[in-house]
């Protein structure tokens, strides 16, 4: 196994690190300039968690099998009433039961 570093890979990793740092610090600098956060900016910031969850879960829901769909629906329903850890366990248990019962 060759453990030498290829210059192209090193530059890609460094560029990704710089881009990540710039976007994180850029958001802080932009918000720090406001004396009060405008209502539209606040509404946009409040929408970020839902947008992130959608981008994480939608592909798995639409490309996953039946057990994934059932687990996500069960997790969603349980999360409406109980804390996150219980919802995760409910989704996991649903997936395991569906795989066992349906042979998926």
MOFEN-V197855 format. One record per residue. N is the residue number from 0. PSI is psi in whole degrees, 0 to 359 (999 if undefined). Layout:
<<N,PSI> <N,PSI>>
This chain:
<<0,129> <1,118> <2,12> <3,150> <4,126> <5,134> <6,324> <7,316> <8,318> <9,315> <10,323> <11,316> <12,317> <13,318> <14,320> <15,321> <16,316> <17,317> <18,318> <19,314> <20,317> <21,319> <22,324> <23,312> <24,329> <25,319> <26,318> <27,314> <28,319> <29,313> <30,325> <31,337> <32,340> <33,137> <34,320> <35,141> <36,124> <37,151> <38,322> <39,320> <40,318> <41,319> <42,319> <43,318> <44,325> <45,337> <46,347> <47,312> <48,318> <49,321> <50,319> <51,315> <52,321> <53,316> <54,336> <55,320> <56,330> <57,313> <58,319> <59,322> <60,316> <61,340> <62,347> <63,170> <64,187> <65,320> <66,326> <67,316> <68,314> <69,319> <70,318> <71,320> <72,317> <73,316> <74,319> <75,312> <76,319> <77,325> <78,343> <79,339> <80,329> <81,167> <82,166> <83,317> <84,321> <85,322> <86,320> <87,315> <88,320> <89,317> <90,316> <91,314> <92,320> <93,317> <94,317> <95,318> <96,317> <97,320> <98,323> <99,314> <100,314> <101,354> <102,35> <103,999>>
